[in-house]
Amino acid sequence: MLEDKAKEVADDPVVFQPLHVERKRFLAKFRLSLRCKTRIGQITPVDSAQVVQKVLTVWVHNAGAEKKRMTVMLLSDMHGNRKTPFAVFKQPPSTVPATETCNHQNQDGFGRGLWAEVKQLMDNHDVQIYANAKGWWNQRLWLLWVQYHFGSRDNLGEKVLLLWDDFSGHWTPLVKMYAAMIGVVLLKIPPGYMASCQPADIAWMKPFKLVLRSLWVDNLQSQVRAHQERSSQTQFKLEAPSRPTLMAWLTSAWEGLPAATLESGFRKLNIPTDNRVLPSRDPVLHDRDIDDLVDRLEALRWCEEVGTDFGL
């Protein structure tokens, strides 16, 4: 009924129906304008003024490598002795299943072309580097990590307490079984208590990440400075750090942490520590022991003097 009444009113000949040009002149004469929201998220000028006063959106260009990832696992004992870090890169898998299996078994997940570069980086920086499709830890990597750090230690009969967070990859049956076989006692840190129960989060992570962040900022500044010095009209292109650069940053940040910082993370937990005092080694007695060992080996005809610069 309302629709019929509207049509009846619209068809009334006395209703003024201006042309488009006439409407445009009328609006211009009285400085009027017709405005409507073009999308749901559009706000009025009054609201936009309030937003500008509060928040300013800044667009930041990236190097186009936002999908790449490197995960690092750090380990230290209560005496401040840092261990070899593990790094995991995100690497797309091979489309050939046999090649992918070979890459993980013989080349730590990297292809033939990248393995030579990664192998050199491992030797230069004393870092273990792996790769998988997600750039994250899994059961296989955790087994390799535990085996590398604890599987070949001299005192396998003594138990080692390892503080681990509540990550599903840490607590698989295979990982727990292997840890029990080599005398590693796993202690789970409850979720939400990492900042107060994990030595790494208590004392290591903040200074470690600050060094990495400062190196990244220096890299950005050097790229901008080099672009400005060229005085060219080409568009600035941000370059992501390469693998050698990342490994250099990782080594610098990890080796730069003082031993006192590593110890403080354990000290704040009040965990009973190993108070045994290591016997001091007398260099004179040490040399005598070596000389005595050489004499015994020589008597057994297992060694002989080959020159004046002989040493053991």
Secondary structure, DSSP 8 states (H G I E B T S, - for coil): -HHHHHHHHHT-TTS----HHHHHHHHHHTT------SSTT---HHHHHHHHHH---------S-TT--EEEE--B-TT--B---EEEEE----SSHHHHHHHHHHSTT--HHHHHHHHHHHHHHT-EEEEESSSS--HHHHHHHHHHHHTT-S-TTS-EEEEEES-GGGG-HHHHHHHHHTTEEEEEE-TT-HHHH-HIIIIIHHHHHHHHHHHHHHHHHHHHHHHHHHT--S--------HHHHHHHHHHHHHTS-HHHHHHHHHTTT------------HHHHHHHHHHHHHHHHHTTS-----TT---
